[in-house]
């Protein structure tokens, strides 16, 4: 017997109507309103000498919405920001969507040409720009036909010490001149766009990834559940807020009425000082940042009196790095995701039995990406030809395919790329992984980065992981190099740890002891690796160099 059989048709229809009246659009804007109501006097933001309570932050957010509206911004319009991790960019994560507009946080390390492309492609109406990046932005604007309204963010914490130019309204004055926006909190639809994030552009033009309010809301809740966030966490914002909206942590920490410690420039000394001074409980960092911390503090006691929870995403962190930072008092959890998935949607959910492993064994487990997030419906590793799940043998490669609510609406102005990304019903990540017998996934490579040598697949990530274990190696990247006999062979690019020395033969001999012969690099180049602002190595530049070289010959 169903619920409908237990009541009259009229009562059932009345109940259905009642349910519809209680259908409220999901949006992170709800988190701000609740936290400001319940904890108005708790400190929300710390940046240098600046302190804002949740009441004050909410007032600033509403003034920002009012100032944008006075500047002609309306529902669906794009507001771009080029700034470091300062309070102004954090405020924009609420003030822009409060108006029904769309936030576009732009990578501060891009060159003028790409910034010009993003400003034009995104249909930017208003641009908030930090004074330090104004010369770059003005260079970009020379190539933008419809120039946006400009507002300048003056920050005394900028390393350049550049004062406001005087050519544009200064953010603080512009904000204070506006009335607080009061009449819009939630979007008309939870699938309305909330942000527009451009991919890192490691090859070709970056694509505009559209996030919706529903996905942002659920992603934040998933982070609270997976990371087991306590009430009032103290979060160090080292993840760039232009990258997947700072992994959506700006919204997650609001749920638990946390305190954001904004961090403009990442150095080992500044991070360690912040961890101690502000008793940081949580932060996120790319593996390259963890490697920097591990190297700078090797053999030292940071003086931490508590364990700090850290998330890291990207290429698997070398096990030796995980061992070192764990010894410093950082409990690292590895996560995986993409710009298209609102950030991390897979995480290494720690199992109690792994506590019995030695540090090296634990580090090997932590280097895995793991299992799906609480809000992700499915994460599968599928054979690229048959589309069937690969066996859980830890060896068979397949493509990671995602399904769930925390996936993008699509690529802005690119329906063809959107259709291709979702072909088959799920989002095709382009990442190759294996599944271990316990069901935990481990990323092995990008589809485009796999090296096929004599018919054998070689994971560049596997080779890089071995290179990272050499004590003199600070960073490594492996790409395919043409070979007259084998078609392709691995070519390794290596950065050495400052103060350490090693020859190419030293490192290659190290690899030969740990890898099958066909997987070992056949050439090794020492150089500084080209990276994006989020720590991703720009392999296309390395491939361009390789393409200019004479193909390797010989039997090896």
Buried (B, 14 or more C-beta within 10 A) or exposed (E): EEEEEEEEEEEBEEEEEEEEEEEEBBBBBBBBBBBBEEBBEBBBBBBEEEEBBBBBBBBBBBBBBBBBBEBEBEEEBBBBBBBBBBBBBBBBBBBBBBBBBBBBBBBBBBEBEBBBBBBBBBBBBBBBBBBBBBEBBBBBBEEBEEEBBBBBBBBEBBEEEBEBBEEBBBBBEBBEEBEBBEEBBBBEEBBBBBBBBBBBBBEEEBBBBBBBBBBBBBBBBBBBEBBEBEEBBBBBBBBBBBBBBBBBBBBBBBBBBBBBBBBBEBEBEBBBEBBEEBBBBBBBBBBBBBBBBBBBBEEEEBEBEEEBBBBBBBBBBBBBBBBBBBBBBBEBBBBBBBBBBBBBBBBBEBEEEEEEEEEEEBBBBBBBBBBBBBBBBEBBBBBEEEEEBBBBEEEBBBBBBBBBBBBBBBBBEBEEBBEEBBEEEBBBBBBBBBBBEEEBBBBBBBBEBBBEBEEEEBBBBBBBBBBBBBEBBBBBBBBBBBBEEBBBBBBBBBBBBEEEEBEBEEBBEBBBEBBEEBBBBBBBBEEEBBBBBBBBBBBBBBBEBBEEEEEBEEEE
